[in-house]
């Protein structure tokens, strides 16, 4: 029922926006004289402004870690929608001021630059211009961050600027928005829309993590070296049995220790929650390189669990798990859960060399415990000899591939390559699951 509600909510909001826009501005398009004087540009400029704000509010819902939305759409699709909606928002943000300026330029018979500075002198327009610049920079630098694979810290810092952009842009909407000035019911709707979005955003993004900490009192227990450059953090808590997490999910952690507290990072759960929470990180950036310096007793703020990269009651009784690098963490949890439920698990774990592999002893124990069910193969792409995962590899490793459901986790290029490979070998798309754990 939740997905139809989301679609219904979206179309109702767009319908209300369209209705009030047409009632006040759209009808002017029927007047040939008004169109000739430049009013047509103003009319569409107003529409683009309304749609820009709506897209921005949708962005807040998409990035708000709002549980009921995440459970409905799925984390990977949510991230994809956030990416696409960002471009749509930028499109309307860019069109809005240019259409407005061109429209008033036509009405006043002045130059574009003169009209720009005339509008700039109005109340709240300077704030709108600052917001416009910030939004444009956020989208532009987000694209660069993804393309250049910049650090998570950089990407996060860029996105925080959105909050400032919204604050700067808010004032001019109701003070100068032509479709609001004579339509009090539209103003009420606009306030209600903002209230709905910000209530969800604040509750799920800020209040819930604090509430969870107050209930569970998460603290760092110990740090364990798993492999070269990879460490696990064990976190203990009160009432951990009431903290519900599924295999394959991730959490966003903030460690309250000097050098850590000012930034939060996402990590997959790397073992079933039994007395403690475990996350495992590879030293890939400034934050993860500092993980070994965490102290026992450090307080931890946890947001989550999040993500839909989880098996369920509909999952086939035979599964194929394919992990690349530190992408093994969610699959390590999934494998144990499924084995204990009697599933047949074929597990491929790819790293450059053996020294980079984590959980080696744990996988050996699982093989000993589930001899008939667990088929584990490590792959070392830069070993001696070098190995690779291709279609021939899968045909030799699993002769019942079409009977299995696949879960893939690792670097984005690897996920895409393996997914296409499995499709070519006859596995249905609906039986191939992955979440691209990246900020793209």
C-alpha positions, 0 to 999 in steps of 0.5 A, spaced: 500 500 500 505 504 501 508 505 494 501 507 491 500 512 496 507 515 494 505 515 487 498 518 489 501 523 494 506 525 488 501 526 483 496 530 488 501 535 489 503 536 482 496 537 481 494 542 486 500 546 484 498 545 476 491 547 478 493 554 482 498 556 477 493 555 471 488 559 475 492 565 477 498 565 471 496 559 466 490 563 464 494 569 461 497 564 456 490 565 452 491 572 452 495 573 445 497 581 447 500 578 454 504 573 450 507 578 446 509 583 451 513 577 455 508 575 460 508 568 457 515 568 459 513 570 466 508 565 466 512 559 465 518 562 469 513 562 475 511 554 474 518 553 473 520 556 480 514 552 483 516 545 480 524 547 482 521 548 489 517 541 489 523 537 486 528 540 492 523 538 497 522 531 494 530 531 495 529 532 502 525 526 502 529 522 498 536 523 503 532 524 509 533 516 511 526 516 512 524 509 514 517 508 511 520 511 504 526 507 504 522 500 505 517 502 500 522 504 494 529 500 496 535 504 498 538 503 491 532 505 487 532 511 492 539 513 491 538 513 483 531 517 484 535 522 488 540 522 483 535 523 477 531 528 481 537 532 482 538 534 475 531 535 474 531 540 480 537 544 477 533 544 470 527 548 473 532 552 478 536 554 472 530 556 467 526 559 473 530 566 473 532 566 466 524 566 464 522 571 469 528 576 467 526 575 460 519 576 461 520 583 465 525 585 460 519 584 455 514 588 459 519 594 461 523 594 454 529 594 458 536 590 457 537 583 461 542 586 465 538 592 467 532 588 469 536 583 473 539 588 477 532 591 478 529 585 481 535 584 485 533 590 489 527 587 491 526 584 498 529 577 499 531 576 491 538 577 493 537 571 498 534 567 492 540 569 488 545 566 493 540 560 494 540 559 486 548 559 486 549 554 492 544 549 488 548 550 482 554 549 485 551 543 489 549 539 483 555 541 479 560 539 485 556 532 486 557 530 479 565 532 479 565 528 486 562 522 483 566 522 476 573 523 480 571 518 486 572 524 491 572 522 498 565 521 502 567 527 506 567 531 500 561 529 497 558 530 504 560 537 505 557 539 498 550 536 500 550 540 507 550 546 503 543 544 500 540 546 507 543 553 507 540 554 499 533 552 502 534 557 507 536 563 502 531 561 497 525 560 502 523 568 503 522 570 496 517 564 494 511 567 498 513 574 498 514 575 491 511 569 488 505 571 483 501 565 484 501 566 492 499 573 493 492 572 491 491 565 493 491 564 500 489 556 500 495 555 495 499 559 501 496 554 506 498 548 501 505 550 501 506 551 508 503 544 509 507 541 504 513 544 507 511 542 514 510 535 512 517 534 508 521 538 514 517 534 520 519 527 516 526 530 515 527 532 522 524 526 525 528 521 521 534 524 520 536 527 527 531 525 532 531 518 531 538 517 532 538 521 538 532 517 541 536 510 539 542 512 543 538 514 549 535 507 549 541 503 547 547 507 549 552 504 543 559 504 545 565 501 542 568 495 545 574 493 541 578 494 535 580 487 531 585 487 525 582 483 520 587 483 514 592 488 512 589 495 512 582 492 514 579 493 522 573 491 525 569 495 530 565 491 535 560 496 538 556 494 545 549 496 547 543 496 552 537 492 550 540 490 543 535 484 542 530 490 541 535 493 536 532 490 529 537 489 524 537 484 518 543 481 514 545 485 509 543 492 512 548 498 513 548 503 519 551 510 519 556 511 525 558 517 528 564 516 533 564 521 539 572 521 539 577 527 537 578 526 530 571 523 529 565 526 532 564 531 526 563 526 521 558 520 520 560 514 515 556 508 513 558 501 514 555 494 513 554 490 518 559 484 518 556 479 522 549 477 525 547 481 531 549 477 537 551 481 543 554 486 539 554 490 533 560 489 528 562 493 522 568 492 518 572 498 514 578 498 509 583 503 510 581 507 503 580 514 506 582 519 511 576 517 516 577 509 515 585 510 516 584 512 523 579 507 525 585 503 529 585 509 533 578 508 536 578 507 544 574 502 548 568 506 551 567 511 545 560 513 545 557 512 538 551 515 535 548 510 530 543 511 524 539 505 522 539 500 520 538 502 513 538 498 506 534 493 503 539 488 500 536 483 504 534 476 503 526 474 505 521 469 505 521 469 497 528 468 496 530 461 493 533 456 497 539 456 493 543 462 493 549 465 489 553 470 493 559 474 489 563 479 493 569 484 491 574 486 496 570 489 502 564 488 499 564 482 503 561 485 509 554 484 508 554 478 504 558 475 510 552 476 514 547 474 509 551 467 508 551 465 516 543 467 516 541 463 510 546 457 512 542 457 519 536 456 515 538 451 511 539 454 504 544 452 499 550 457 499 555 458 493 560 464 495 565 467 491 570 472 494 574 476 490 580 480 492 587 482 489 591 478 493 590 473 499 593 478 504 587 483 503 582 477 505 578 478 511 574 473 515 578 467 513 577 463 519 570 465 519 569 462 512 573 456 514 568 455 520 562 455 516 565 450 511 566 445 517 559 447 520 555 446 513 559 441 509 554 440 504 550 447 504 556 451 503 561 452 497 566 457 498 571 459 493 576 465 494 579 468 487 585 472 487 585 477 481 593 478 482 595 472 485 600 467 483 597 465 478 592 470 477 585 468 477 579 472 474 571 471 474 568 470 468 562 466 465 567 460 464 568 460 472 561 460 473 559 455 469 564 450 472 563 453 479 555 452 479 552 447 475 545 449 477 546 457 476 538 458 473 536 455 480 539 460 484 538 467 486 544 472 486 547 477 491 552 481 489 556 487 493 563 490 491 566 496 487 560 499 482 564 496 475 564 489 478 557 489 480 555 491 473 560 486 470 557 480 474 550 482 473 551 482 466 555 476 466 549 472 470 544 475 465 547 472 459 548 465 463 540 465 464 539 468 470 533 472 471 534 480 472 529 479 478 533 474 481 539 478 481 540 483 487 545 488 489 546 495 492 551 500 489 554 502 496 556 509 493 554 516 493 552 516 486 
